[in-house]
Amino acid sequence: MLKFFSNTILAVLSFLPALSKSQEVIDFSVYKNLNDAETRLSEYKDSDHQLELKLIQLGKINQSRKKFKAKEVKLDILASRVANKMCKNAAENNFMGHWDTDGTKPYQRYAFAGGVDHIAENASGKYTSSTYPKTDEFTLKSMEELHKAFMDERAPRDAHKQNCIGSYHNYVGIGIYQTEKQFRYYEEFIDRYYEYISLPTHLKPNESGQIVLKAQPGKFLFEVLAFRENLLKAKTVGSLNSTGGYEDYSNEIALTISPMDMPKFRNGDTYTIPLQFKKPGLYYLHICETETEKINPGRYSDAGKLNACGVVITVE
C-alpha cells in the first residue's frame, strides 16, 4: 500500500490536451456508451468529462506497460465505479488502505458490485494542510504523479509496480475522489478471460450449488480453490490507517478440486463445478487455467498459471 503525503501543492504540469485524435475520439464514444449502459453503482458513475480525464490517464498506464512489453489494458467501467466508491470512502474519512469502513477488501467490493473476474488493487493518495484546487490540471497531475510513484518502486518492495505491468491484466478500473484537503487515486487491474454462464452469489450452509463457466478456446481449467473468510465486520478509521497490504487469499481453504479431477466436470470447453460449504462466511474462488489438461496423478503446482476468477459467495 502506497501512502503519499504532502503539505504543499506540487507544481502543476502543463495541461494535457483533451482527447482530439481520431482514434481517441472513437475510444471516448465507445467508453461513453459503455458508461451510459452500465446500471450498477450508478451513484458513482463518471461524468463525461471525468471519463475523458480517466482515458488520458489510461494512456499513461499503457505507456508504463509498454515499457515492460505488457499488452495494453482497457478501461473497465464497473471497476472504475467500485474504485470511485472506495476513493470517496477513504478521502471523506481520512484514511488510506485496501479495506473500507465496512471491512471489505478489493476483491470483495468488486464481487459485491457484480464483478466476477480476478482483480488486484493499487491504492494511493495525498493530503495538504492548505486547500487543493478543483481543476483538470490538478486532477491529471495528481493521477500521473501517484501512478509514477507506483512505477518508481524498486525490488524487492515493488508490488505496486509489478501489479501495474502484470502480463495477464487486460482491463483496469481507475478511481479518483477529491475533498478540500484529500485526494485519492486507486487502480484496479483485472484479468478477464472466462465466460461465466451461471453462478451463485449466496448459499446456505450445506446447500448445494454450482458454477458454470467456459475456459478460453484451446485452454483447460486447472484447479479450483475456495478460501473462506468471516462475514464482514466494520472497521474503525484508526484500524484502517494501521493496515498494510492485503493477501489475495485467506488461511482457510474450504474447497480444493485438483487438476486430475477437473476433466470429469468438463463438457467441451464448459465446466460445471459443484459447490457446497459447511460454515457461514465469505468464500473467495480461485480458478486457474492451463495449456494442457492434467489427467495422470502426480505432483502439481499452480505457480505462474492464470487465475481469472474473482467470484465471492456469501454463505449464511
N, C-alpha and C positions, 0 to 999 in steps of 0.2 A: 504494500500500500504506500503510495507516494503522498507525502504531505508537503505542500509548497506554500510557504507563508511569506508575506511581505508587508512592511509597514508603510511603504510608499508606492505610488503608482509608477510602474516602469514606463520608460519611453515608448511611445506608440509607433509602430512601424507604419510606413506609408500605406494608405488604404488599398486593399486588394480590390480590383475591379469586379463588378457584378458579372454574372455569367453572360457571355456575349458570343462566344464562338458557336458555330452551328451545332456541333456535337453536344456542347454543354447545354444549349437551349433545348435540344431534343431530350437530353437526360433530365432536365428540370421538368419538362412536360410529363415525362414518364413517372417521375417521382411525385409530382403534384397529383397525378391521377391515383397513384398508389396511396398517397397520404389522404386524399379525399375519400377513397373507398374503404379505408380501414376504420372500423367502428369501435374497436377495443381501446380502452383508456382514452376516450375522446377528450377528456378534460386536460390531457397532456399533449394534445396534438400541436405540432409546429405550425405556425403561420407560414404563408408562402414565403415571406421574407426570411424568417428564421430557417426554413428549409433551404433556401438559397445559400445562406451562410454556412450551413452544415455541408452542403455539396462542395463548397470551396474547401472546407476542412477535410472532406473525404479525399479530395485531390492531394492534400498534404500527407494524409495517411498512406495513400497509394504510392506517393513519391518515396516514402520511407520503405515501404515493402519492396518497391522496385530495386532499391539499392542492394537488397539482400536476395534478389531473384525470387521473391514471393509473388504470386499472382495477385492481381487487383481484387479488392473486395467491393461489393455493392452496399449501398446504404439500406439498412433494414428499418422499416417504419415502426413496427411494433417494438423492437428492441430500443429504438430511439425514444419512444414514449415511456418505456419502463425506466430508461436512464434519466429522462426528464423528471420523472416522479421521484427517483432516488436523489437526484441533484437538489430538487426543491426541499425534500425532507432534510437533507444534510445541511443546506445553506440556512434554512429558516430555524433549525435547531442548533446550529453552530457546532457541527461535528464533522469528522472525516472518517470514512471507512467503507467496508463492504456490507455490513449489517445495517438495516434501517431500524427505526424505533419500534416497529412491530416484531423485530427479531428475525426477519427473513434475510437469507443470503442471495447472491446474484442469481443462481440457477433456480431458486425457489420463486423469486419475484417474476422471472421470465415465464416460468411454467404456470404460475397462478394467473398470469395475464393471458395465457393461451399458447405460449411458445412450447415447442416440442423438440427443438434442436439443441445441440450442445452449445453452451455459452461460457465465455471466460472474460472476466471484468478487470479493467484498469480504472482505478479511482484516483482523482486528484482534485485539488482546489487551492485557493489562496484567500487571504483576507487583508484588509487595510484598516488602519486606525483612523483614516480620514473618510473619504467617500469615493466610490468608484463611479466613473461616468457611464451613462447608459447610451453607448454609441456602437455603431457597427465596427468602428476601428478597434475599440476596446475588446469587443467580443471576439473578433477574428484574431487579434494579437494574443489574447489570453488562451484561446484554444490551441493556437500554434505553439505558444510558449510551453504550455503544460504537456502537450504531446512531445515536444522536443526534449523535455525533462525525462520522459519515458525512454526515448531513443538514446539519450546521453548516458544511460546506465552502463556499467561495466561488470563483466563476470567477476565473481560468481553472484553478485547482487544485481541481476539484470532480468528479473522475472517479468517486469512490465514490458521491457524491450522485446523479450522472446515472445510474449503474447502478441505484440504488435506485428511481428513478422512470422507468426506461425504458419506453416505451409498448408495446413488443412483449412484455414479460415477462408470463407468465401463471402461473408457478409459482416457488417459492423453496424451497431447502433451507436449513435452519438447523442449524449445528453448534456445539457447546459442549464444552469439557473443562476440568476444573479439577484442579490439584495443590495442594499446600500453599501455594506461593508464586506460581503461574501461573494465569491464566485466559485462554482463547482463545475467540473468537467469530467465526464465518465465515458469510457469506451467499452462497448460490449461486443466482443468478437464471437462470431457464430460459425459453426460447422454444420452446414445444411446439405445432407446427402441422401437421407432416407425419405421414402414416401409413406406416410402413416395413413392407414386405411381405417383403423378404429383403435381406440384405447380408452381405458377407464381413467377418470381423474379422481374418483372416490370409490372406496370399497369398505365393507365392514370387516372386522376381524374374522378370519377363516372363510370369508366369501370368495368364491372362485371367479376369476376374471381372465381376460386375455388381451394381449396387444397384437394387432395385425399390422405388418409393415413390409415394405419392399426394399431389398438391398439395391444397390446400383447395378445396372446391367453388367453381367460378367463377374460380379463380386458375390461374396458369401458372408453371412453373419458368422462371427467367430465365437462370441461368448456373451452371456448376459449376467450382469451383476446388479443386485438391488441393495443399496445402502440405506439402513434405517436411521432416522433421527427422531428426537422427541417432537411432539407438536409444538407450535410456536409459543414463545414466551416473550413479552415485551421487554425491551432493553432501555436502560437509562442512558442519557447523554454521556454521563461520566464513564459508564462502561463502554460505550461505543468509541469514545476517544482513546480508550486504552487498548483496543483490539488492533491486531495487525492484519496480515493476510489471511485468507481462508483456504481450506483444503477442498479439493474437488471430489470429496468422498467423506465417509464417516468411518468410525472404528467398528461399526457393527454391520456385518454382511448378512442380510436376511435371505438372500436367494442367490444361488450360483447355478447357471446352466453351462456346462463345459462345451468346448468345441466339438467333442466326439458325440455329444447329444443333440447338437443343433440340426443335423440333417433330418432327423425324424419330424421336425417341426416345419420343414420346408416343402413347398409345392411350387416348383419353378423358381421364380425369384421372390416369392411371397412366403413369409414366415408367420405362423400363428403360435404365439408363445403363451403358455398358461401361467397365470399368476395367482398366488394365494399367500396372504400374510397373516400371522397369528396375532400380533400385538398392534395396538394403536400407534400411530406415528406417521412420519413423512418418509416415503420410500423413493429414493432417487435412483433411476435406472441408468446404467452404462451398457451400451450395446455396441460391441466392436465389430469391425468388418475386416475381411482379408481377401487376398487374391485367390487362394486355393482352399477348398473345403477340406477340413481335417476329419478323417474317418477313423484312422487307426489309433489305438490308445498310446499314450506316451506323454512325456513332459511337454508343456506348452507355456507360452508367455504372451501377454497382450502388449508388451512394451513396443512402442512405436506404431501401434496399429490405430487406425481411425476409430474414434468413438464419436458418433454424430447424434447421440441421444441425450436429451435433456428433460425427459419425462419425469415428473414428480407426482406420485399417487398418495393421496391422503387416506389413511385408514383410521376410522373412528366409529 
